[in-house]
Amino acid sequence: MPLGTCRYSILLSALICFLQQAEKIFSYPISPAQTSYSSVPDFHQTLPQALLLVRQQAKLTKDLYAKRAKVVSEIPNFWPLVFEQAPPDIDEYVQPTDSAVLLSSLVNLSVERFELPNGDPRSISIKFEFSENEYFENKVLEKKFWWRRNKDGWAGLVSEPVKINWKADKDLTSGMLDLVYQVWEDDKAGKGDDTEAKKKLKSQMESTGLDGVSFFAWFGFRGLSISEEENQAALKEEQEKRKARKEGKEVEEEPEEEDEDDDDDEYEMEIFPTADDLAVCIAEDLWPGAIKYFLAAQEQDALSDINFESDEEMDDEEDDAQPSKKRKA
Ligand SMILES: *[C@@H]1O[C@H](CO)[C@@H](O)[C@H](O)[C@H]1NC(C)=O
């Protein structure tokens, strides 16, 4: 078995043990932030229960994740190896240079449902920790996504741009992230639609497009602008509707939004428009499945060692050199 050749075999058995424990807890078929709830019949009834389950799950797994963090902190390159094996939904956004930054300097990743125990379990914070690197000064980059509802009945994740202190000539977003941050500051200061930063950002976005944009542009995502008051009012209205529905009263449904309205709502200067989906992928796949991805990386490593060695050591390692069956995680 390739894993037997691994130097960290004791840590690995601890990890596999963790994985087995975690699988029991994760075997609930839920996925809180995905909007596909709306396709479930009766989702107005099932949604609160699903959210209850997410709350419960977060509580149950808290200690487990703390233990995992301790074990994996002993393993060099744990998180870079996890990222190397990231599923396509994440990997497609990691450009070769991003990959080099992550491989050389990502030392920790953590996900927190930061509004628990009392707030919405779908709000997530994703924290990256880095060692000294040639690209930026930041040791920690934390991106928070709040689950918010607006007065039109839209609900989803919104965020605030995070500033990255790039070293000279090392900005992987070619200045776009800085501009997004400046625009956000201008908006907060009520500077209107005609600022220098807005004009610059707009023309840069038009000329470069979104192809090949750096993973680090993800830190610039804002989403819809929804104030806390608007969110609270919308939540209250939703709860009242749910209550009325439960009591069997007729409830007037929101008219389906016209596409044109949707476009008006959307924040048009988004340098990473799918950042909310990517955040959910990280929080619900990469983060809980980190050990599975790490083991996959180990196995690939072992397999390539075997291929490499097989030329010279064919004779005495014939049995070991059989390609192993892919481990089921
Ligand atoms: C990684 O982050 C988690 C959560 O913040 C923390 O508990 C853990 O100690 C960190 N590990 C390292 C190696 O810094």
The ligand as an ORCA input file, in Angstrom:
! r2SCAN-3c Opt
* xyz 0 1
  C      -5.084     27.080     12.085
  O      -6.289     27.758     12.360
  C      -7.059     27.180     13.375
  C      -8.360     27.948     13.484
  O      -8.140     29.319     13.582
  C      -6.281     27.162     14.682
  O      -7.022     26.527     15.693
  C      -4.966     26.427     14.468
  O      -4.190     26.489     15.629
  C      -4.208     27.027     13.304
  N      -3.028     26.231     13.033
  C      -1.840     26.780     12.842
  C      -0.742     25.847     12.477
  O      -1.636     27.981     12.980
*
